[in-house]
Amino acid sequence: PTRMTSGLAVTKILAVGGPILKGNKLFISPRTAFWNTEPILQAFPSNFNKAGLLQMHLDDVGELLQKGRNGLIKRIVHIKIFDGTNEGLLIQVNRWTQPSEGDYINVKISMHARPGQDGHCGNFDGDSVNDDRLKVRARVGRTGVPQDELLFKSKTPVVETNRPNINDCPATKLDEAKAYCRAKEGGILIPSMGCLVDYCFAGKGFAMNG
């Protein structure tokens, strides 16, 4: 989380690896970028290329991936990974480092579907119904990336408890909770986790008294 997200998570680092990068690893964060352990994109603007694998450049041109960012300084990383298609696998990373907010990134990935693909964005089988968050969690698990597939050196353990978990709130009810809690808490962009959990698992009446 950042100071502005009321306990909700943000994306801090993008990691890309596996066979498509021939075993290499790419890491992009709000302020740094690494190819394996080599710092890259250190100047502004700048470029980084690996023949046959990828092309990258850092500039201030690109799509805003989050509402309310107009007028802020843009720092955008563009990545094209050569995946055998004409278009390639395209990634845009918007970096945000506002002192009042805390560091985080927005990420947009444009790619062709791959056999066996599944995860946070669904499985791209043409059936949007099974891309629901609860159905994805039922397929891929509830504790994150398996240790043997991890691109980072370590991860924060995901411990299953008997307490309510916002990830188990159905999407339509979570949307209702967000709208209600924003209004209840004065119109803030990101409502508190406590209000969301109360609404999702105890009901509106309980959230009203929270």
GUDRENLO-162073 format. One record per residue (C-alpha): x, y, z; residue in three letters. Coordinates in Angstrom, 3 decimals. Layout:
east,north,up,rest
X,Y,Z,ALA $
...
END
This chain:
east,north,up,rest
0.000,0.000,0.000,PRO $
0.930,3.677,-0.275,THR $
-0.065,6.602,1.944,ARG $
-2.942,7.349,-0.434,MET $
-4.508,3.904,-0.834,THR $
-6.085,3.330,2.582,SER $
-4.471,-0.080,2.996,GLY $
-5.157,-1.305,-0.540,LEU $
-2.300,-2.679,-2.632,ALA $
-0.521,-0.968,-5.514,VAL $
1.979,-2.314,-8.041,THR $
5.546,-1.580,-6.982,LYS $
7.643,-3.666,-9.406,ILE $
7.025,-5.367,-12.740,LEU $
9.081,-8.515,-13.338,ALA $
9.312,-10.314,-16.692,VAL $
11.230,-13.535,-17.306,GLY $
10.988,-17.108,-18.458,GLY $
11.627,-18.720,-21.860,PRO $
10.485,-15.647,-23.779,ILE $
13.564,-13.795,-22.439,LEU $
15.832,-16.853,-22.681,LYS $
16.104,-17.109,-18.907,GLY $
16.933,-13.441,-18.376,ASN $
14.952,-11.242,-15.978,LYS $
13.669,-7.695,-16.427,LEU $
12.581,-5.558,-13.477,PHE $
10.868,-2.149,-13.684,ILE $
10.035,-0.072,-10.602,SER $
9.010,3.590,-10.145,PRO $
12.629,4.778,-10.001,ARG $
14.853,1.956,-11.275,THR $
15.113,-0.683,-13.984,ALA $
17.345,-3.752,-14.170,PHE $
18.259,-6.313,-16.813,TRP $
19.205,-9.195,-14.520,ASN $
21.497,-7.274,-12.134,THR $
22.525,-4.554,-14.626,GLU $
20.984,-1.089,-14.063,PRO $
19.350,0.230,-17.268,ILE $
17.378,3.287,-18.412,LEU $
19.282,5.495,-15.980,GLN $
19.116,8.692,-18.053,ALA $
16.050,10.539,-19.300,PHE $
15.157,9.892,-22.030,PRO $
17.017,6.659,-22.710,SER $
16.913,3.357,-24.565,ASN $
17.906,-0.245,-23.934,PHE $
17.964,-3.067,-26.468,ASN $
18.851,-6.755,-26.506,LYS $
19.042,-8.137,-30.036,ALA $
16.356,-10.707,-30.707,GLY $
14.781,-10.292,-27.261,LEU $
13.464,-6.808,-26.597,LEU $
13.550,-3.057,-27.211,GLN $
12.912,-0.479,-24.485,MET $
12.752,3.269,-24.169,HIS $
11.977,5.725,-21.403,LEU $
10.212,9.006,-22.255,ASP $
7.220,11.172,-21.317,ASP $
4.916,10.142,-24.170,VAL $
2.122,7.635,-23.769,GLY $
-1.326,6.785,-22.495,GLU $
-2.347,7.740,-18.977,LEU $
-3.437,4.478,-17.338,LEU $
-5.030,6.051,-14.274,GLN $
-7.648,8.759,-13.880,LYS $
-6.646,12.049,-12.309,GLY $
-3.048,12.082,-13.590,ARG $
-3.428,14.935,-16.081,ASN $
-0.912,17.713,-15.506,GLY $
1.577,15.557,-13.606,LEU $
5.068,14.837,-14.894,ILE $
5.017,11.630,-16.946,LYS $
7.771,9.034,-16.882,ARG $
6.818,6.132,-19.131,ILE $
8.736,2.954,-19.963,VAL $
7.845,1.292,-23.276,HIS $
8.820,-2.355,-23.784,ILE $
8.526,-4.498,-26.899,LYS $
9.372,-8.160,-26.420,ILE $
9.904,-10.219,-29.552,PHE $
7.552,-13.173,-29.113,ASP $
7.366,-14.441,-32.695,GLY $
4.337,-12.333,-33.681,THR $
4.411,-9.278,-35.897,ASN $
3.164,-7.033,-33.098,GLU $
5.301,-8.421,-30.319,GLY $
4.421,-8.413,-26.630,LEU $
3.976,-4.750,-25.678,LEU $
4.191,-3.344,-22.163,ILE $
3.741,0.242,-21.010,GLN $
4.779,1.183,-17.470,VAL $
3.749,4.547,-16.039,ASN $
5.975,5.547,-13.131,ARG $
4.619,7.719,-10.308,TRP $
6.808,9.175,-7.564,THR $
4.705,11.966,-6.048,GLN $
6.003,12.605,-2.483,PRO $
2.467,13.011,-1.148,SER $
1.394,9.629,-2.544,GLU $
4.322,7.243,-2.386,GLY $
5.943,5.392,-5.290,ASP $
3.999,2.987,-7.533,TYR $
3.466,2.046,-11.179,ILE $
0.579,1.469,-13.594,ASN $
1.059,-1.303,-16.169,VAL $
-0.626,-2.085,-19.498,LYS $
0.193,-5.336,-21.314,ILE $
-0.874,-5.973,-24.922,SER $
-0.238,-9.494,-26.191,MET $
-1.623,-12.505,-28.015,HIS $
-3.107,-15.314,-25.938,ALA $
-0.739,-18.155,-25.078,ARG $
-1.530,-21.833,-24.452,PRO $
-2.145,-22.462,-20.764,GLY $
-2.212,-18.749,-19.920,GLN $
-4.065,-17.863,-16.721,ASP $
-3.843,-15.424,-13.866,GLY $
-4.978,-12.017,-12.648,HIS $
-6.241,-10.917,-16.080,CYS $
-7.967,-14.216,-16.879,GLY $
-7.188,-17.034,-19.309,ASN $
-8.165,-15.398,-22.619,PHE $
-10.324,-18.299,-23.765,ASP $
-13.040,-15.947,-25.040,GLY $
-15.302,-16.547,-22.036,ASP $
-15.277,-13.450,-19.828,SER $
-17.408,-15.183,-17.189,VAL $
-14.509,-17.370,-16.040,ASN $
-12.237,-14.317,-15.767,ASP $
-14.056,-13.363,-12.556,ASP $
-11.559,-12.881,-9.723,ARG $
-13.057,-15.627,-7.542,LEU $
-12.967,-18.136,-10.396,LYS $
-9.363,-17.262,-11.239,VAL $
-8.383,-17.745,-7.585,ARG $
-10.135,-21.107,-7.580,ALA $
-8.019,-22.214,-10.576,ARG $
-4.575,-20.798,-9.801,VAL $
-4.663,-20.761,-6.002,GLY $
-4.904,-18.176,-3.259,ARG $
-1.315,-17.826,-2.070,THR $
0.441,-16.220,-5.013,GLY $
3.182,-17.410,-7.337,VAL $
4.718,-20.815,-6.451,PRO $
8.246,-20.557,-5.093,GLN $
9.758,-22.461,-8.039,ASP $
8.233,-19.973,-10.511,GLU $
9.165,-16.824,-8.580,LEU $
11.173,-14.158,-10.444,LEU $
12.054,-12.315,-7.237,PHE $
14.540,-13.602,-4.653,LYS $
11.778,-13.922,-2.086,SER $
8.154,-13.013,-1.426,LYS $
6.040,-12.027,1.525,THR $
4.294,-15.215,2.671,PRO $
0.553,-15.298,2.002,VAL $
-1.031,-16.790,5.094,VAL $
-4.591,-18.066,4.944,GLU $
-6.592,-17.015,8.008,THR $
-10.197,-17.288,9.120,ASN $
-10.627,-13.515,8.893,ARG $
-12.542,-11.888,6.010,PRO $
-10.375,-11.318,2.934,ASN $
-11.341,-8.580,0.480,ILE $
-10.210,-10.867,-2.362,ASN $
-13.145,-13.145,-1.540,ASP $
-15.727,-10.394,-2.044,CYS $
-17.732,-10.939,-5.275,PRO $
-16.991,-8.297,-7.905,ALA $
-20.482,-6.773,-8.012,THR $
-20.656,-6.492,-4.232,LYS $
-17.163,-5.013,-4.077,LEU $
-18.209,-2.352,-6.598,ASP $
-21.202,-1.560,-4.377,GLU $
-18.918,-1.406,-1.349,ALA $
-16.500,0.974,-3.055,LYS $
-19.297,3.342,-4.067,ALA $
-20.863,3.282,-0.598,TYR $
-17.590,3.678,1.296,CYS $
-16.393,6.537,-0.924,ARG $
-19.570,8.446,-0.156,ALA $
-19.473,7.547,3.550,LYS $
-15.866,8.702,3.871,GLU $
-16.338,12.070,2.217,GLY $
-15.864,11.243,-1.440,GLY $
-12.261,10.044,-1.185,ILE $
-10.903,8.251,-4.260,LEU $
-9.817,5.111,-2.401,ILE $
-12.011,4.070,0.555,PRO $
-10.664,2.388,3.661,SER $
-10.120,-1.350,3.805,MET $
-12.126,-1.541,7.017,GLY $
-15.241,-0.082,5.408,CYS $
-14.934,-2.343,2.366,LEU $
-14.561,-5.473,4.478,VAL $
-17.498,-4.485,6.708,ASP $
-19.767,-3.902,3.691,TYR $
-18.731,-7.070,1.863,CYS $
-18.939,-9.520,4.729,PHE $
-21.205,-7.971,7.366,ALA $
-23.512,-5.854,5.230,GLY $
-24.338,-2.216,4.661,LYS $
-25.935,-1.835,8.061,GLY $
-22.755,-2.916,9.833,PHE $
-20.633,-0.635,7.616,ALA $
-22.889,2.305,8.527,MET $
-21.933,1.874,12.169,ASN $
-18.264,1.173,11.533,GLY $
END
